[in-house]
Amino acid sequence: MKSLMNFLLGIVLTIVGAILFLTNVKVSSFTFFYRYNGTNITAILILLMCILVVVYIVYPNFVTGLLLGIAFLAFFVSVIMSMKFYIVHMSALEVMVILATFCSGIGLTLRGIVHAKDDLPEK
């Protein structure tokens, strides 16, 4: 039971630390299409995903589903890469609180996972 409580408390602290960090991240500009050396990568991925959806409807198997999933993941990454992020100025106390909650949350989560076998009843 103690390892379950450590795990749940760790998850909560990790989420709180991530929220505290993400409130200090700002997006300065966002364009939907990511360009690399003048080539519009996101538009190519949209076209590829349309073709793969048609192929998946005609041949619904694991390989075409996997290719469609990879194309969707690449599209998601290209949209994120088109954004420009920056972190606002924070005091040292704010940084330490964010790092303490996030890192202690990860530690408690891992502790709950590693020591979960200690809480099992003996047979």
Buried (B, 14 or more C-beta within 10 A) or exposed (E): EEBEEBBEBBBBBBEBBBEBBEEBEEEEEEEEBBBEEEEEBBBBBBEBBEEBBEBBEEEEEEEBEEBBEEBBEBBEBBBEEBEEEEEEEBEEEBBEBBEEBBEBBBBBBEBBEEEBEEEEEEE
